[in-house]
Amino acid sequence: MSAASSNPPPAFHPETELVHGGTMRSQFGETSEALFLTQGFVYDSAEQCEARFKGEDPGYLYSRFSNPTVAMFEKRMCLLEGAEAARATASGMAAVTASLVSQLKAGDHVVAAKALFGSCRYVVEDLLPRFGVPSTLVDGADLDQWRKAMKPNTKAVFLESPTNPTLDVYDIGEISKIAHSVGATVIVDNVFATPLFQSPLKLGADVVVYSATKHIDGQGRVLGGIILSSEKFIQENVHQFLRQTGPSMSPFNAWVLLKGLETLHIRVARQTESAAKVADVLARHSNITRLIYPGRADHPHAAIIKKQMSGGSNIIAFDVAGGKPAAFKFLNALRLAKISNNLGDAKSIVTHPATTTHQRLKPEDRAELGITDGTVRLSVGLEYADDIAGDLVSALDKI
Ligand SMILES: *Cc1c(COP(=O)(O)O)cnc(C)c1O
């Protein structure tokens, strides 16, 4: 019983499932989810142990691949996402890597959108080809490029939407149709949207991955990741891969993330409300030359956003006039927002992608993705919205 098996449709609203979903109480009837900080499990008899290993006796074997606290986290995420099954991993990158590698073999081909989180791009562009899985990178907004990139051996399609850091939003339904025409599995990294504002499985994707490090923890404490999909995909691909290779989520981290899920909805709702206010204030500032926020009507992909997202989430991208010197002056003048490379945190965080998350890319590749030397990514936190906006404006005034 290492994770949720087929779930009935959720009986409660997501807000309620986030608090109660997946809870399994021990014989002590604890209120809060128990932390099963254990590597292994003991059996009543050698016969029971044999039956457990054969899969005939339900129960736990070894925390590399099954642990009750981790299982509660997986089950709660399944209820939130409307997925049949899930497996948690040590980090978001472990989830991304496992979702791809577990189903691929030499001779297969992968298509992905160019605009990817730096490490995701490494996996697709550098790592997979070393094992005989070439990849084609496309402009995710151009459906013709997706169509042209598909080959009979295209096994997986990978995309993030909204993308990091320029917040492009791609048509998950249309891309899934194109991918399915050659039998490819569609994997969506849904970190920026969060499970609250976009449901890739309902839009046609086959697999959703998260870095739980971001909004799901939301308080800067632990790393984690999760893969959600059909029971069949998990059983045929992900389960064996994780079980035998071991990028497991720690029970302690699962426990922290369960606590994070209880408040996910109110945190992200508040951050999104604040992000909308902050985006409007920034958009009017004369030292900002471009602002992208999925919650604004002037977003370049507003029509797709309307179709597939129910909220703008908490990340804003903008260009500061004056390139890198101005961007650095701005970052250094902030008193409240922290210079860091994380997002989804309770604390507002600013990132300069060109010198951090996207430093590895060639300047022309950054330019192609719309990342300039003046681009700043802002993750709006839980501080009072006017305090966040005031901090940003006073730092912009100093450029
Ligand atoms: C952070 C992030 C990841 C990687 O997650 P980790 O938990 O840091 O390994 C993957 N994809 C996106 C979009 C991210 O923001």
The ligand as an SDF file (V2000), in Angstrom:
LIG
                    3D

 15 15  0  0  0  0  0  0  0  0999 V2000
   12.1990   24.2750   -8.7970 C   0  0  0  0  0  0  0  0  0  0  0  0
   11.6690   23.6620  -10.0230 C   0  0  0  0  0  0  0  0  0  0  0  0
   12.0420   22.3510  -10.3750 C   0  0  0  0  0  0  0  0  0  0  0  0
   13.0170   21.5470   -9.5680 C   0  0  0  0  0  0  0  0  0  0  0  0
   12.5740   21.2820   -8.2890 O   0  0  0  0  0  0  0  0  0  0  0  0
   13.5640   20.9320   -7.0530 P   0  0  0  0  0  0  0  0  0  0  0  0
   12.6410   20.5610   -5.9650 O   0  0  0  0  0  0  0  0  0  0  0  0
   14.3710   22.1650   -6.7850 O   0  0  0  0  0  0  0  0  0  0  0  0
   14.4210   19.8020   -7.5120 O   0  0  0  0  0  0  0  0  0  0  0  0
   11.5020   21.8380  -11.5340 C   0  0  0  0  0  0  0  0  0  0  0  0
   10.6500   22.5440  -12.3050 N   0  0  0  0  0  0  0  0  0  0  0  0
   10.2800   23.8030  -11.9950 C   0  0  0  0  0  0  0  0  0  0  0  0
    9.3520   24.5410  -12.8900 C   0  0  0  0  0  0  0  0  0  0  0  0
   10.7710   24.4060  -10.8390 C   0  0  0  0  0  0  0  0  0  0  0  0
   10.4120   25.6560  -10.5320 O   0  0  0  0  0  0  0  0  0  0  0  0
  1  2  1  0
  2  3  1  0
  2 14  2  0
  3  4  1  0
  3 10  2  0
  4  5  1  0
  5  6  1  0
  6  7  2  0
  6  8  1  0
  6  9  1  0
 10 11  1  0
 11 12  2  0
 12 13  1  0
 12 14  1  0
 14 15  1  0
M  END
$$$$
